[in-house]
Amino acid sequence: MVGQLLNVNNRQKVLHMARKMDKYEDIIENRRNDLINWNWSTRTLRTQVAVKIYPRPAPESHKLAVLHAPKIRELVDEISSKRNIKKEIIAKEVVEILEEIGYKKSLKVIRYLSYALTKIFLNISSGIFVNYQGISKIKSQMGNRPVIFVPSHRSYADFIIFSYVFFYYDIEIPAIAAGMDFHSMMGMGEMLRNTGAFFMRRTYNDDSLYWSIFKEYVYQLVCKGDLPIEFFIEGTRSRSNKSVTPKYGLINMILKAYFLSEVPDILFVPVSINYDRLLEENLFAFELLGIPKPKETTSAFFKSLSIIKQNYGNIFFHFGDPISTRDILEDKINRTKYSKGPTHIHEINEEEKRVIPILAYEIVRKQQSSTVISYFNLIALILNNHITRDQNTTSLHELCSEVRILRNVLRLWGAPIFERDIEETVLETLMVHKGLVTTDENQTIGLITNKITTGKLNADKLKAHALSENTISYSVPFITLQIYANPVLHYLVDGALVVIILRSVGEMAIDDLFKHFCFLRAIFSYEFVLLESWYKMQFESSLNNLLGQNIIICKNGQYNIYENKYFEEVLISSIQPFILSHYVITEMLLKTAAQVDEKTIFTNAQKLLEEAINEKKMFIHPYCMSLDSFGNCLGSLGKMKVIEKKQINGKNVFNINQQSIAKVKRDLEIYIPSFHVIKSFDIFLHIKSKL
């Protein structure tokens, strides 16, 4: 009876998710049927603003407000006195900085771009899918408070396509926080500025004037602006195609207006973006190996326009439910203390800084949980599992069967899956990725390897070990495949950790299981972003998911592995490269000096792994050489107080507590036996012997 009820509930969940996926519309579909797209680009616009202000503030008004802000005037006086320079000279410097930062708006440029982008998207994309109910809900709540759109950052194309989505839905294109990389591109920087981009330097050093001006500019946009604001809370593109720990700089600046009661509330709108195929897929694989990205230039941009001859499949946008700052933080802070004295003398205090991560992580959590999973994400996960088990090819029939199994389970586990006919869509998506995955005349499917050429690399510019060209050529396809599997891991990682614990240690009570889970979650707190206070919620959810699929069983209060061997393999293989990379870093730290710089750690780890991979004694996933994973491991160990990070002569240097790192390494080794399940236990023994 319980099984029947579970099946009924599962069917209801599946139907619910299927209906949910029906609510995505392709915003370029009508453009395919419209012979006169120019008429659409030049249509009368009745755009929705974030805050209704009459008269509407012009872009120049924000610069003037900063220039005359009491805080900036006082700073000009202070710098003038300290440097013994006339105020007029400092004021001129303020104006120049504002000209560098400030956005503009040109409707003519926006219309021309919308027309050009329509042509490009029709060439390179099968569709741009948006959950129109989500964006309609947001529009209905706009008009009386600042609205901040916070998309995940997976590609340089994000903010361009994002603005196109706004143009389509008649929402004012936001004031967009953009990096200075684009500012210096001849022509490109000014074009972006004319569509709402305001520019920020990556580093401010000790330039207190620039720092104060930029903070005041953002403050004015929030308090006195009518446009939505857009920024990437991850700070930079995620090269791994999964969430990065949130950065607090811009969200601090934005929240200041709320903390000082200048606005009644601020709405943050999490938006997830996923691509069937990333424009930068090879570049990301190179960067993960330590090969630096090329400098953004206008000439490089025009060379990259060759992409319009290729098919990049579908692009998915999911607008999540708006997050009210007041609802999240109101009972956690006291705003009344700012009622005395002029507003400009106040800054965010330590109490407020402590609560900001709650909001920041909630934004990232909602981005993760609404990421639309494409069939190629599932294919990448399946092929990775086969490759990890030394099965380099599979048949189309078997692949479609596994896609169906994973799709049905992931829907039950809360993942939005973009669904179409399986066999037809699998064939379509394999065509999109024909440079990565091959399908022969017998419909045998496998990864294309050793096709990448790099030429000679400047070893001085590499971020870690000078990997050989053969190693890079071999590794890039496997790393690229993992990049496409990574968006699925948000839905799998907690279940995978539970399975690894039970497979390694054996049956145990729930309290003991949770202690093991918390340790592994702490080790992976940067790799798979999650706030510590949510561990219990995720743990309980993963137990329910695993029980529902007969992957684990509970008898007499004791949990153990049960009978679903296929999904057990998938879960363990899905995070094998991450456990291996973290294991190697702990070994390296244990065998190094008490103080060591980051590049030395990365170099030694990559060198060891390259040697092991090239010996070809067994398959070792090249993603374990990812600098992203190495950095995530160091971040987690720093958070656990096992190592301490310092800046010395511009380098990241770590002080290592050898006793603590030895304990972490011993604790991590407990979970290695679980890899017997996917026949990769010997990998860890092999790596250990080399150490």
N, C-alpha and C positions, 0 to 999 in steps of 0.2 A: 504493500500500500504506500509506504514512504517513497519507494522507487517510482511508483506511478505518479505520485504528487510532484516529485522532483522533475520527472519528465514533462508533466503539464506546465510546471513553472518555467522550465527551460524553454519549452515551445513558446510560451507567452513572452519571455525575454527576447527570443529570436525575432518574433513578429514585431515586437516593440522597436528593436534595433533596425529591422528592415524598413518599418514605416519612417523611422528617424532619418535613414539614408535617402529616402525618397524626397526629402525636403531640401535637396541641393539643386541649384540651377546653374546651367552653363551660361555664363554671361557673354560669351562670344558666339553662341549658337545663332542668335538673330543676326549678328554681323555677317555670318556666312551667307545668309539669304538676302542681305541688304546690299543692293548694287550701288547705293549712293550713301556710303558711310560718312561722307563729309557732312551731309545733312544732320546725321546723328551727332557728330562732334560739334556742330554749330547750333544745336537746338537751344531753345530758351531754358536757362537753368533756374530752378527755384531751390537752391541748396539749403540744407539744414545746418545751422551753426550750433556750436556747443552752448554758447550763452548769448541770448538776445540782448544786444546793446545798441542804443540809438543815440547819436549816429554811430555807425560801425567804425571801430578803430582802424586806422590805416597802418600798414607795416612801419612807416616812419614814426608813428606816434609812440611806439614802444621804445625806439631808440632815444627819442626825446625824453621820455619818462625816466629812462635810466640815467641819461645825462644830467637831469635835474633832481634826481633822487637824493634826499638828504645824506644817505649813507655814502654815496659816491662823491658828493660835494665835500663831505668831511674827509674822505680819503685823499682827494685831490689836495686839500689844504695840508694834510699831514705829510704827503710825499713831497709837496713843494717845499715845506719847511725842512724836512730831512735832507733833501738833495740840494737845497738852495737853488731851486729852479722856479721860474715864473709859473704861476697857476695856468696861464694861457697855454703854455707848452704842454703841461700835463693834460689839460682839457682837450687839446688837439690829439694827444695820444689816446684819450678815451674815445673820441670820435672815430679815430682810425680802427680801434678795436671793435667798436660797434658796427662799423662798415664791414669788417671781416666776419662778424658773427651773424648779423641780422638777415632775416628772410625778406623776400619780396613776393608779390603775386602779380602775374601777368596772365590774364584770361586768354589773350591771343596765343601765348606760348602753350598754355594748358590745352587749348583746342587743337593746335597743330600736333602736339605730342599725342593726344588721344587718337587722332587720325593715324599717325605713323605707327603707334603701338598696336592699334587694331590690325593693321597690315602685318606687322611682325608676329603677333600672337596667332593670327590665322595661319601663318606659315609654320610656326615651330610648335604649336600646342594643339593637342586634340580637344582640350576644353579647359576652361577656368571655372571651377565649381565652388559655389558659395552657399552657405546655409542662409537663405534669404529670410527665414523667420528670425534668426538670430540678429541679423542686421536691422530688420524692421523693428524688433524690440528695442534695440539701442536708439534708433531714430526717435521712437516714441518717448524716450526718457531724456532726450537732449533739449536744451533751451534755457535751463535755469541754474546750471552749475558746470564747472570745468569738466571736460571729458578727455581722458588720456587713453589712447589706444596703445596697447603693448603687444606687438606681434613677436612670435618666435623668430629667430634670425638664422636662416638656413642658406641664404644666397644674396649676392648683391642685387639680384632682381627683386627681392622682397619689397623694398619701399617703392619701386617703380610700379610693380603690379598692384601694390596696395593702393596707391593713389588712383590707378585706373579703376579699381573696384569702387572707390569713393565717387569718382566721376560718374560711373555707371548708375549708382544708387542716389545721386543728387545729394551727397553730403559734402560739405566744404572740405577740400583737401587740407589735411592738418599742417600745422607748423611742425616740421620733421627735424629731429635732432640727427645731424649727419656728421661724420668724421671729416677731418681736414684732408684726408686722402683725396677726396673728390674736389675739394676747394681749389687745389693746385692744378687740376686738369683743365687745360685751355679750352674755353667754350663750355665744357661740361659743367664746371662748377657754377657758372652764371645761369645756365639753363636750369639746374636743380634749384638754385636760389629763387628763380622766378616761379617755381612751382611749390614754394613753401619751405624749402630747406634752410635751416639755420645751422651754422657750423661751429663745432667745438674742437679744440685741440685735445689730442690724446693725453698729453701731459702738460701740467702748468708750471712744474718746477717750483721756484720760489717767487713767481710773478704774482704778487698779491693783487696788483691792479687788475690784471686780466681775470683772475679768479673771481674777484668781487664783482666785476662788470658782468661776467657770464652768469653768475648766480642771480644778480639783480635783473638781468634780461629775462631769465626763465621765470623769476618771481612775477615780473610784469606781465608775461604771457598768461600766467595762471590767473592773476588777480584782475587784469584789465583787458585781456584778450577775448575775442569771441570765437576763435578757431579751436577745434580740437587740437591736441598735441599728440605726437607719435614719437616713441623712442623704443629702443631695444634694451630690455632690462638685462640681457646677457652681456651687453657691452660690445660684443663682436660676433661675427658669424660663427656658428658652431661647425667646426670642421668634421666632427664626428656624427652630425645629423641627429644628435639627441641633446637634451637640455643641458645648459651650462649653469653653474651656480650664479644666482643673481648678483649684480653689482648695485651698490647703494647710492652712487654719486648723484645721478639725475633724479631719482625718486626722492632723495633727501631734499633737493632744491624745490621739487614740485610740492612736496608735503608741507613745506614751510608756511605756505599761504593758509593751509588748513590749521596747522598748529597755532598760528597767530590769529585765528578766527577771521581772517580776511575773506574767506569763502565758507559757506555753510557745510559743504561736502565736496568731495572730488570723486568722480566715477572712473575707475580703471577697468578697461575692457581688454581681457586677455584674448589674443587671437593666435590660433595655431596655423602654420603654413606647412604644407608637405608637397613635395614634387615627385612625380613619377621618375623623373631623371633630372639631376642637378646640373646646372650649367658648368659648375666648377668641380665636377666629380674627380677628375684626375689631379687637379691642383690641390684639392683637399687631401687626397691620398699622399701626394708628395709632401705636403706640409706636416702631416701626421708623422712622416718619417724624418722630419727635420730639415727639409729643403724649403727655404724661405719663399714666400709668395713674391711674384714679380711686382715691381712698383706700378701703381696705377698711373697711366698716362693716356692722353687723348689718342695718340697713335695706336697704343695697345688696344684701346677701346674699339677703334675702327677695324683693326685686324680681327678682333673677336666677333665682328658682325657676320663672319662666316657661319656662325651658329644658325642663322636664319635659313640655311639650307638643310638643317637637320630636324628630326622630330624628337621633341622632349616629352611627349605624352601629356598627361593631365596635371593640373595644378589645383590644390585643394586649400580653400580658406574656411576656417571655422571660427565664427565670432561667438565667444562664450558669453555667459551671463555677466553683466556689469557687476563689479565689486564696489560697494559703497565704503569709502574710507571711514565714514562716521559709524557704520555698522560694525566694522572690524576693530576700530581703535578707540571708540568713544569712551568705553569703560576702563581703558588702560592708561589714560593720560588725563592730566588736569590742565585745561586750556585757560582757565580763569586767571592764572598768574600773570598772563601777558596783558591784562586790562590796564595796568598802570604804566605810565610813561609812553614816549613815542614808539611806534611800531618798529622803526628802523634800528633801534638799539638792541633788539632781541635776536637771538640766534637759537637754533634747535639745540636742546640740552641733551645730556646723556640718557635721561629717562626716555625721551622721545626716540633717540637713536636705537635704543634697545628694542622698541616695539616695531620698528620699520621692517626687520626681517620677517615678521609674521605676515605682513601684507605682501612683501616681495615674493616670498616662497608660495603664498597662496596664488599669486598671479602665475608663477611657473607651474604649479600643480595643475591649475586649470588649463594652461597651454598643453601640458602633457596629456591630460585625460580627454582632451577633445581633438587630439591629432588624428586626422583621418588616415587610416591604414589602407594602402593600395595593394593590389595583388602582387606587385613586384616586391614590396616589402616582405610579403609572405614567401615569395619564391626565393628571395635572398636568404631568409632564415632557413628554409628547407635545404637549399644547396649548401649552405654553411654546415648544416647538420650532417649531410651526406659526406662532405669533404672531410669533416672532423673524424668521421668513421672510416676514412680511406675508401670511400665510394665516390669516384670523381665524376660519374655521369649518372643520369637517370632517364627514364622514358617519359614522354609527354603524358601518357596515361597515368603513370605513378605520380608525376608532379601534380597533375590536376586533382588526383585523389587526395594528396596531402594538403593541397591548398584548401580543398573543401573541409577537411578535418580541422585544420588550423582556423579557418574562417569561422566555423560554427562554434568552436571553443572560445575564441577571442571575442566574439559577439557576446557570449554569456559572461565573459570577464570584463565587459564594459567598453570594449574598443569599437569606435565607429569604423566600419569596414565599407569601403566604396565598392558596391557590388554590381556586377553585371554577369552575363553568362560566363561560366568559369573557363571553358575551353577556348571560346572565342577571345575572351579578354586576356588569357594567358598568352595566346599566340600573338596578340597585338602588342602586349607589353614586352614580350621577348624580341619583337621587331624593333621596338624603341631602344632596347639595350643590346642590339646585335653586335656592338663593339665590345661588349663585356661577356655575353653569354651566347654560345653557339647552339644551333639546332641543325642536325644533319638530315639527309634524305630519309633516314630511318626513324626520325623524330626522337633521336637521342640528344639529350641536353647536357651541356657541361660548360664550365668556365673557360674563357679564352685566356691563356697565360703566355707570358714571355713575348708580348707584342709591344711593350712600352720601351721607348728609347729616350735617354736623357741627355746623352752627350757628356762632355767633361764638365764636372761641377767644381766650383771654387770651394775647397775644403774649409777655408777661413770663414765662409759665410754660413756654413752648415751649423745647425743648432745642437748637433750631437755627433755621433760617430760618422766617419766618412764611409758610408755603405758603398759597396761595389755596384757598378752599373748592372751586373747580373742579378744581384740581390734586389735592387730597386725594380728592375724589369719583372722579376718573378713575383715580388711582393705586392705591387700596386693593384693587380686585379683582385687578389684576396681581400685587401684592405678596402677597396671600393665596394666589393660585395658586402662586407661587414657594415659599411656606412649605410647601405640600404636596409640591412636587417635591424639596425640600431633603433629606429622609431618604434619597433614592436616591443623592445625590451622593457619599456615602462610598464607594460601590462604583464610581463613574465618574470621580472627580476625577483620579486618577493617570493613567488612560488618556487622559483629556481633555488633560492637560498634555503628554503625549508626542505626541499628535496635533497639538496647537497648535505645538509646537516643530518637528516635521517639516514641517508645512504652511508654516510661516513661513521656516524656515532652509534646508530641503532635506535631502537624504540625508546621513547622518553615521554615524561609528563609535559603538559603544556607550559608550565613555568620554566622548566629547564630548556625546553625548545625555544622559548622566547628569549632567554638569556643568550643562547647561541646566535639567534637571529639578530639581536641588538648589536652584538660584536661585529658580525659581518656587515650589517647595515652601516655601522660607524666606519668600517674600513672602506666602504663604497659610498660614503656620504657625498663625495664630489663626483664620483663616476655616475651614480644614479641619484639625482638630486632629490633630497627629501629632508624636511625639517624633523629633528629628533622627536619632537612632541607628537608626531604622527606615526611613529614606528608601530605602536600598538594597533592602531586602526588598520594599517596596511598588513600587519601580521595576521590579524583576525580575518580580514578579507581574503588573504591568500589561502588560509586554512580552509575556508568555505569553498573556494574555487577548486582546490586540490581534492577535497572530499567529494565534491560534485562530479569530478571526472574520474573517480576511482584511482587517482594517482597515489593518495595516501589513505590510511584507514585509522580509525580510533576505536580501540577495544579496552574497556575497563579503565578509561582515562589515559591510556597509553597510545601515542601516535607512532605509526610506522609506515614504511613504503608498502604499497598494495600491488596492483596488477597492471596498470597502464604503462607498459614498458616503452611504447613509442613516445608518448608525451614526456616521460621521464628523461629519455635521451635528448629530446628537443630542448627541454629546460636546462639540463646540465651543459650541453654543447653550446647553448646560446651565450653563456657567460664564461666559458672556458678561457678565451683569450684574456679577459679582464683579470681573472684570478691568477693566471700565469704571470701577467705583467706586474701585478701588485706583489706577488710572491718574489719575483726576481728583484724588485726594488728593495724589499725588506732584507733580502740576502746581501745585496750590494751595500746597503747602509751598515749592516752588521760587520762587513769585512773592510770598511773604510776607516779613515781617520775620524777623530772626534769632531772635526769641522771640515766640511767639503762643499764645493760649489756645485750648483745645479747641473751645469754642462758636464762636469766630470761624472756625476751620477748617471745622467742620460747616456753619455758616451760608453761607459763601462757596461751598462745594461744592454744597449743595442749591440755592442761588439760581441758579448757573450751569446746573445740570441741569434745574431747573424751566423756565428760559427755553428751553432746547433742546427739551425735551419739548413745550412749548406751541406752539412754532413749527410742529409737525406736518410738518416737511419729510421726516421718516423716523421709523420706530418706534424709540423709545429705551425700554428696559424700565425702568419706574419703580422696580424693586427696586434699581437702582443708586443711588437716593437714601437707601438704608437706613443709618441711623446705626450699626447693628450692624456693617455692613461697613466704614464709615468708622473706627469704633473698632478693629476687627480689623486694619485697615491700619496704624493708628498703633501698635498693640501689636507687630506684626511689625517695623515700622521701628525701634521702640525696642529690640527684641531684637537687631536687626542693628546696633545702635549708630549708626544714621543720625540719630536724634533722641534727645533726653533729656527725660524727663518729670519735672516738679517740681510740688509743691503750693504755690501762692502765694495767700494770702487765701481759702483754700477752693476755689480753681479749679485745674483741671489745665492746666498751662502747659508748652509744649515749646520747648526750645532746638534749633535746626535747624542741622545741618551742611550748608550749601548745596552744597558740593562733592560730598559723599556722596549727597545726594538727587538731584542732577543725574545722577550715574552710574546710580542705581537707575532713574530715569525713562528714561534712554537705553536701558538694558538691557531694561526692560519694553516699550518701543516696538518692539523686535525682533519681538515676537509678535503685533503688531496685524495684519499682512497675512493671518494665518490666517482672519480674519473675512470675507475675500472669499468663503469657502465658503458662508457663510449670508447673503451680501449685506448685511453690516452694517459693512464696512470704512469706509464713508463716515461712519458714526456717529462714529468716532474722529477723522476729519479735521474733521468739523463741530464737535465739542467743542474740538479744538485751535484752530480758527479763532476760536472765541469767547473762548478764553483769550488 
